[in-house]
């Protein structure tokens, strides 16, 4: 623990006491270290131990002017070290929006006041090797000015990352405005997702969003094999965390963790393959079962379909919780037959007749696949039921040429 006296002295030390530490960032594809996040550390004079400055940078009561000065000291030492080593690697530098807004207080931005650009020019660093991590849990400045500064960095070849994804201003608002080259997932969200399905679903949404934006997805704070596999399952392009290395005073051999990551990737790939194979087997089993069960359903009129459907309810497996039929325009033409659990009686919901599902992604996709490839049935990806706190899938099946059966399966019980 930091003793009280050192705690108060930490921001009043001389320049020599502040040092950049480098935490490696690995590329999943080539399994090499492709860059380092620069993290500020202070050497406490009495204990001679390095301590993180992170708390001070996020403490609203800390002297901002002093923090900016310390931040510049650490940043210049890091870039100077990169130049002196001659290493070809990327350097990830944290940049707080409120700090940036301080250099753009007037109507016209003085480019010379952007310290990173000054250092890139001073030490003749390739701008493409610099990644600015826009990080902050609250931003109070002018968003238009921030975006202009970001555009200035980008025009000079510097990459932009959004850090602490899921915290405060770094949510959808910042992603939408900045359209980052890299999205960093906050460690707290990742750890929660190991125990809570809702967090895992949030991660899946972030993963899909990164693909749609063309942004690389960086998972930071990976400390265990379980967290590594979660990151890989969410499509991580880049990895960072104690599982590989703590921040250190110097750069490391870029291939130092290649064997570790290679073994983990091969193990993960095998497990994921078996998981997908098992899901495909489930889908094949149920598609065969339901195709056979409903092949005799009369599709000549909604009334006959409803009567035939009701007669088939006793043949449905315990995982089936609801079933209905729509026409090709998405309008429900039969009652919804529904039960809360296996063994309970089926309820017949007449009030849902006339509901429209044509706008639902699952219905549109089923129609498109039926038209394009004559596919008669389909499954959705697992969907979370927020009330039941369970996962379910929807099975769709063509009945004749004019109707689509929609059946809900409790996927958690399979």
C-alpha positions as CSV (number, residue, x, y, z in Angstrom):
1,X,0.0,0.0,0.0
2,X,1.1,3.5,-0.7
3,X,1.9,5.3,2.6
4,X,0.0,8.5,3.3
5,X,3.0,10.8,2.9
6,X,4.0,9.2,-0.5
7,X,0.4,9.5,-1.6
8,X,0.4,13.3,-1.2
9,X,3.9,13.6,-2.7
10,X,3.2,11.5,-5.8
11,X,2.2,14.5,-8.0
12,X,4.9,16.9,-6.7
13,X,8.0,14.8,-7.6
14,X,10.7,15.8,-10.0
15,X,10.6,14.8,-13.6
16,X,13.0,11.9,-13.1
17,X,10.5,10.1,-10.8
18,X,7.9,9.6,-13.6
19,X,8.4,6.7,-16.0
20,X,6.4,5.2,-18.8
21,X,5.7,1.4,-18.4
22,X,4.8,-0.7,-21.4
23,X,2.1,-3.4,-21.5
24,X,2.3,-5.5,-24.7
25,X,-0.7,-5.8,-27.1
26,X,-0.8,-9.0,-29.1
27,X,-2.2,-9.6,-32.5
28,X,-4.3,-12.8,-32.5
29,X,-3.6,-13.5,-36.2
30,X,0.2,-13.5,-36.2
31,X,0.5,-14.1,-32.4
32,X,3.1,-11.4,-32.0
33,X,3.4,-8.3,-29.9
34,X,2.4,-5.5,-32.3
35,X,2.3,-2.6,-29.8
36,X,2.4,-1.4,-26.3
37,X,0.0,0.7,-24.2
38,X,2.0,3.4,-22.4
39,X,1.0,3.6,-18.7
40,X,2.2,6.3,-16.3
41,X,4.1,5.2,-13.2
42,X,5.8,7.2,-10.3
43,X,8.7,6.0,-8.3
44,X,8.0,6.7,-4.6
45,X,11.2,8.1,-3.1
46,X,10.9,6.4,0.3
47,X,9.7,2.9,-0.7
48,X,11.5,2.9,-4.1
49,X,8.4,1.3,-5.6
50,X,6.6,2.2,-8.8
51,X,2.9,3.2,-8.4
52,X,0.2,3.7,-11.0
53,X,-0.9,7.2,-11.7
54,X,-4.3,6.1,-13.0
55,X,-6.2,7.1,-9.9
56,X,-4.9,10.6,-10.1
57,X,-5.9,11.0,-13.7
58,X,-9.5,10.1,-13.0
59,X,-9.8,12.0,-9.7
60,X,-11.7,15.2,-10.3
61,X,-10.0,16.9,-7.3
62,X,-6.5,16.5,-8.7
63,X,-4.7,19.5,-10.1
64,X,-5.4,19.3,-13.9
65,X,-2.6,21.5,-14.9
66,X,-0.1,19.4,-13.0
67,X,-1.6,16.2,-14.5
68,X,-1.2,17.6,-18.0
69,X,2.4,18.3,-17.3
70,X,3.1,14.8,-15.9
71,X,1.2,13.3,-18.8
72,X,3.5,15.1,-21.3
73,X,6.6,14.0,-19.4
74,X,5.6,10.4,-19.6
75,X,4.5,10.6,-23.2
76,X,7.8,12.2,-24.3
77,X,9.9,9.7,-22.5
78,X,8.0,6.9,-24.2
79,X,8.3,8.3,-27.7
80,X,12.0,9.1,-27.1
81,X,12.5,5.5,-26.0
82,X,10.8,4.2,-29.1
83,X,13.1,6.3,-31.3
84,X,16.2,5.3,-29.4
85,X,15.5,1.5,-29.6
86,X,14.6,1.7,-33.3
87,X,11.9,-0.9,-32.7
88,X,9.1,-1.1,-35.3
89,X,6.1,-1.3,-33.0
90,X,2.9,0.6,-32.3
91,X,2.6,2.8,-29.3
92,X,-0.9,3.3,-27.7
93,X,-1.1,6.6,-25.9
94,X,-4.0,7.5,-23.6
95,X,-5.6,10.9,-24.4
96,X,-8.4,12.3,-22.2
97,X,-10.9,14.5,-24.1
98,X,-11.0,17.1,-21.3
99,X,-7.3,17.5,-21.6
100,X,-7.6,17.9,-25.4
101,X,-10.3,20.6,-24.9
102,X,-7.9,22.6,-22.8
103,X,-5.6,23.2,-25.8
104,X,-8.6,24.3,-28.0
105,X,-10.2,26.9,-25.9
106,X,-10.4,29.5,-28.5
107,X,-12.1,29.7,-31.9
108,X,-9.0,28.5,-33.9
109,X,-7.0,25.5,-33.0
110,X,-3.2,26.0,-32.8
111,X,-1.9,22.7,-34.2
112,X,1.5,23.4,-32.5
113,X,-0.3,23.0,-29.1
114,X,-1.0,19.3,-29.9
115,X,1.8,17.7,-27.9
116,X,1.6,14.3,-29.7
117,X,2.1,15.9,-33.1
118,X,5.0,17.9,-31.8
119,X,6.7,14.8,-30.5
120,X,6.1,12.8,-33.6
121,X,7.8,15.5,-35.6
122,X,10.6,16.1,-33.0
123,X,11.6,12.4,-32.9
124,X,10.8,11.6,-36.5
125,X,8.3,8.9,-35.6
126,X,6.0,7.3,-38.2
127,X,2.6,8.6,-37.3
128,X,1.1,5.3,-38.3
129,X,2.9,3.7,-35.3
130,X,0.9,5.9,-32.9
131,X,-2.5,5.0,-31.6
132,X,-4.4,7.6,-29.5
133,X,-6.8,6.0,-27.0
134,X,-9.6,8.5,-26.3
135,X,-10.4,7.6,-22.7
136,X,-12.6,9.2,-20.1
137,X,-15.7,8.4,-18.1
138,X,-17.1,11.9,-18.5
139,X,-16.6,14.6,-21.1
140,X,-17.7,18.1,-20.6
141,X,-16.1,19.9,-23.6
142,X,-17.4,20.8,-27.0
143,X,-17.9,17.6,-29.1
144,X,-17.4,19.5,-32.4
145,X,-14.0,20.7,-31.2
146,X,-13.0,17.2,-30.0
147,X,-14.0,15.7,-33.4
148,X,-12.0,18.4,-35.2
149,X,-8.9,17.5,-33.1
150,X,-9.4,13.8,-33.8
151,X,-9.7,14.6,-37.6
152,X,-6.4,16.5,-37.4
153,X,-4.7,13.5,-35.9
154,X,-6.2,11.2,-38.5
155,X,-5.1,13.4,-41.4
156,X,-1.6,12.9,-40.2
157,X,-1.9,9.1,-40.1
158,X,-2.4,8.6,-36.4
159,X,-4.9,5.8,-35.5
160,X,-7.7,6.4,-33.0
161,X,-9.0,3.9,-30.4
162,X,-11.9,4.2,-28.0
163,X,-10.9,3.0,-24.5
164,X,-12.9,1.8,-21.6
165,X,-15.8,0.7,-23.8
166,X,-19.0,0.6,-21.9
167,X,-18.1,3.4,-19.3
168,X,-19.7,6.8,-19.4
169,X,-19.0,9.0,-22.5
170,X,-17.2,6.1,-24.1
171,X,-20.5,4.4,-24.9
172,X,-22.4,4.5,-28.2
173,X,-22.2,8.3,-28.4
174,X,-18.5,8.4,-28.7
175,X,-18.3,5.5,-31.0
176,X,-20.8,7.1,-33.4
177,X,-19.0,10.4,-33.4
178,X,-15.5,9.2,-33.7
179,X,-15.8,5.9,-35.6
180,X,-12.6,4.5,-34.1
181,X,-10.0,2.3,-35.8
182,X,-9.9,0.2,-32.6
183,X,-12.5,-0.5,-29.9
184,X,-11.2,-1.5,-26.5
185,X,-13.5,-3.5,-24.3
186,X,-13.6,-2.5,-20.6
187,X,-12.3,-5.3,-18.3
188,X,-15.2,-4.9,-15.9
189,X,-17.7,-5.8,-18.6
190,X,-15.7,-8.8,-19.7
191,X,-15.4,-10.2,-16.2
192,X,-19.1,-9.7,-15.5
193,X,-20.0,-11.6,-18.7
194,X,-18.4,-14.7,-17.3
195,X,-21.2,-14.9,-14.7
196,X,-24.1,-13.0,-16.3
197,X,-25.6,-13.8,-19.6
198,X,-26.8,-10.2,-20.1
199,X,-23.2,-9.0,-20.1
200,X,-22.2,-11.7,-22.5
201,X,-25.0,-10.5,-24.9
202,X,-23.7,-7.0,-24.6
203,X,-20.2,-8.2,-25.6
204,X,-21.7,-10.0,-28.6
205,X,-23.4,-6.8,-29.6
206,X,-20.1,-4.9,-29.3
207,X,-18.4,-7.6,-31.4
208,X,-21.0,-7.3,-34.1
209,X,-20.8,-3.5,-34.0
210,X,-17.0,-3.5,-34.4
211,X,-17.4,-5.7,-37.5
212,X,-20.0,-3.4,-39.0
213,X,-17.8,-0.4,-38.4
214,X,-14.6,-2.1,-39.6
215,X,-13.0,-1.4,-36.2
216,X,-10.5,-3.8,-34.7
217,X,-11.6,-5.2,-31.3
218,X,-9.1,-5.1,-28.5
219,X,-9.8,-7.0,-25.2
220,X,-7.8,-5.5,-22.4
221,X,-7.3,-6.9,-18.9
222,X,-7.2,-10.6,-19.9
223,X,-5.9,-12.4,-16.8
224,X,-7.2,-16.0,-17.1
225,X,-7.6,-18.7,-19.7
226,X,-11.4,-18.4,-19.3
227,X,-11.2,-14.7,-20.1
228,X,-9.0,-15.4,-23.0
229,X,-11.5,-17.8,-24.5
230,X,-14.3,-15.4,-24.0
231,X,-12.4,-12.7,-25.8
232,X,-11.6,-15.1,-28.7
233,X,-15.3,-16.2,-28.8
234,X,-16.3,-12.5,-29.3
235,X,-13.9,-12.1,-32.2
236,X,-11.0,-10.3,-30.5
237,X,-8.4,-9.1,-33.0
238,X,-6.0,-7.8,-30.3
239,X,-5.3,-9.0,-26.7
240,X,-3.8,-7.3,-23.6
241,X,-3.5,-8.3,-20.0
242,X,-1.7,-9.9,-17.1
243,X,-2.3,-13.4,-18.7
244,X,0.5,-12.4,-21.0
245,X,2.4,-9.7,-19.2
246,X,2.3,-6.9,-16.6
247,X,3.5,-3.4,-17.7
248,X,7.3,-3.3,-17.7
249,X,10.0,-0.7,-18.0
250,X,11.0,-1.9,-21.5
251,X,9.9,-3.5,-24.7
252,X,9.9,-7.3,-25.0
253,X,10.7,-9.8,-27.8
254,X,7.7,-9.6,-30.1
255,X,7.5,-13.4,-30.3
256,X,7.7,-14.0,-26.5
257,X,4.1,-15.1,-26.1
258,X,3.6,-16.7,-29.6
259,X,3.8,-20.3,-28.3
260,X,1.4,-19.5,-25.4
261,X,-1.1,-17.9,-27.7
262,X,-0.7,-20.6,-30.3
263,X,-1.5,-23.4,-27.8
264,X,-4.5,-21.4,-26.5
265,X,-5.8,-20.7,-30.0
266,X,-5.6,-24.4,-31.0
267,X,-7.4,-25.5,-27.8
268,X,-10.1,-22.8,-28.2
269,X,-10.6,-23.7,-31.8
270,X,-11.1,-27.3,-30.9
271,X,-13.6,-26.6,-28.2
272,X,-15.5,-24.0,-30.3
273,X,-15.7,-26.6,-33.2
274,X,-17.3,-29.2,-30.9
275,X,-19.7,-26.6,-29.5
276,X,-20.8,-25.5,-33.0
277,X,-21.0,-29.1,-34.1
278,X,-23.3,-29.9,-31.1
279,X,-25.6,-27.0,-32.0
280,X,-25.8,-28.2,-35.6
281,X,-26.8,-31.6,-34.3
282,X,-29.5,-30.1,-32.2
283,X,-30.8,-28.1,-35.1
284,X,-30.8,-31.2,-37.3
285,X,-32.6,-33.3,-34.7
286,X,-35.4,-30.7,-34.1
287,X,-35.8,-29.8,-37.8
288,X,-36.3,-33.5,-38.6
289,X,-38.7,-33.9,-35.7
290,X,-40.8,-30.9,-36.5
291,X,-40.8,-31.4,-40.2
292,X,-42.2,-34.9,-39.6
293,X,-44.7,-33.7,-36.9
294,X,-46.2,-31.0,-39.0
295,X,-46.1,-32.5,-42.5
296,X,-49.7,-33.5,-42.3
297,X,-50.9,-30.1,-41.1
298,X,-53.7,-28.9,-43.4
299,X,-52.8,-25.6,-45.0
300,X,-56.0,-25.0,-47.0
301,X,-57.4,-22.5,-44.4
302,X,-56.5,-20.9,-41.1
303,X,-59.3,-22.6,-39.4
304,X,-58.2,-26.1,-40.4
305,X,-54.6,-25.2,-39.6
306,X,-55.5,-24.1,-36.1
307,X,-57.5,-27.3,-35.5
308,X,-54.7,-29.5,-36.9
309,X,-52.1,-27.6,-34.8
310,X,-54.0,-28.1,-31.6
311,X,-54.2,-31.8,-32.3
312,X,-50.4,-32.0,-32.6
313,X,-49.6,-30.2,-29.3
314,X,-49.3,-33.5,-27.4
315,X,-46.5,-34.7,-29.8
316,X,-44.3,-31.7,-29.2
317,X,-41.1,-32.2,-27.0
318,X,-40.8,-30.6,-23.6
319,X,-38.5,-27.8,-25.0
320,X,-41.4,-26.4,-27.2
321,X,-43.1,-23.5,-25.4
322,X,-45.2,-21.9,-28.1
323,X,-46.3,-22.3,-31.7
324,X,-48.3,-20.3,-34.2
325,X,-48.8,-19.8,-38.0
326,X,-48.4,-16.7,-40.1
327,X,-49.2,-16.0,-43.8
328,X,-46.4,-14.8,-46.1
329,X,-47.2,-11.2,-45.3
330,X,-46.4,-11.9,-41.7
331,X,-49.9,-11.8,-40.3
332,X,-50.7,-14.3,-37.6
333,X,-53.6,-16.5,-38.8
334,X,-53.9,-19.0,-36.0
335,X,-54.1,-18.6,-32.2
336,X,-50.9,-18.8,-30.3
337,X,-50.6,-22.1,-28.4
338,X,-48.4,-21.5,-25.4
339,X,-47.3,-23.2,-22.1
340,X,-45.0,-22.0,-19.3
341,X,-43.4,-25.3,-18.7
342,X,-43.5,-29.0,-19.8
343,X,-46.4,-30.8,-18.2
344,X,-48.5,-27.7,-17.9
345,X,-51.6,-27.4,-20.1
346,X,-51.4,-25.4,-23.4
347,X,-53.1,-22.1,-23.4
348,X,-54.9,-20.9,-26.6
349,X,-54.4,-17.2,-27.1
350,X,-57.0,-15.9,-29.6
351,X,-56.2,-12.2,-29.1
352,X,-52.8,-12.5,-31.0
353,X,-54.5,-13.4,-34.3
354,X,-53.8,-10.5,-36.7
355,X,-50.4,-9.6,-35.1
356,X,-47.8,-8.9,-37.8
357,X,-44.2,-10.3,-37.8
358,X,-43.1,-9.3,-41.3
359,X,-40.7,-6.7,-39.9
360,X,-39.0,-9.2,-37.6
361,X,-35.5,-10.1,-38.7
362,X,-36.2,-13.9,-38.3
363,X,-39.3,-13.7,-40.5
364,X,-37.6,-11.7,-43.3
365,X,-34.6,-14.0,-43.3
366,X,-36.8,-17.1,-43.5
367,X,-38.7,-15.7,-46.5
368,X,-35.5,-14.7,-48.2
369,X,-33.8,-18.1,-47.7
370,X,-37.0,-19.9,-48.8
371,X,-37.1,-17.8,-52.0
372,X,-33.4,-18.0,-52.7
373,X,-32.5,-21.6,-51.9
374,X,-35.9,-23.3,-51.4
375,X,-35.0,-23.9,-47.8
376,X,-38.1,-25.0,-45.9
377,X,-37.0,-24.4,-42.3
378,X,-34.6,-22.3,-40.2
379,X,-33.4,-21.4,-36.7
380,X,-32.6,-18.1,-35.1
381,X,-29.5,-17.5,-33.0
382,X,-30.3,-17.9,-29.2
383,X,-32.4,-15.0,-27.9
384,X,-32.5,-13.9,-24.3
385,X,-35.9,-13.8,-22.6
386,X,-35.6,-11.0,-20.1
387,X,-38.6,-12.1,-18.0
388,X,-37.8,-15.8,-17.9
389,X,-34.1,-15.1,-17.8
390,X,-33.5,-18.0,-20.2
391,X,-32.4,-18.4,-23.8
392,X,-34.7,-19.5,-26.6
393,X,-34.6,-20.0,-30.3
394,X,-37.3,-19.7,-33.0
395,X,-37.8,-22.5,-35.5
396,X,-39.6,-21.5,-38.7
397,X,-41.1,-24.0,-41.2
398,X,-43.0,-23.5,-44.5
399,X,-46.5,-25.0,-44.4
400,X,-47.5,-25.4,-48.1
401,X,-46.7,-22.4,-50.2
402,X,-48.6,-19.7,-48.3
403,X,-47.9,-20.1,-44.6
404,X,-45.0,-20.2,-42.1
405,X,-45.1,-22.0,-38.8
406,X,-43.2,-20.3,-35.9
407,X,-42.2,-22.4,-32.9
408,X,-40.3,-21.3,-29.8
409,X,-37.8,-23.7,-28.2
410,X,-36.4,-23.3,-24.7
411,X,-32.7,-23.6,-25.7
412,X,-31.4,-23.7,-22.1
413,X,-33.1,-27.0,-21.4
414,X,-31.7,-28.8,-24.4
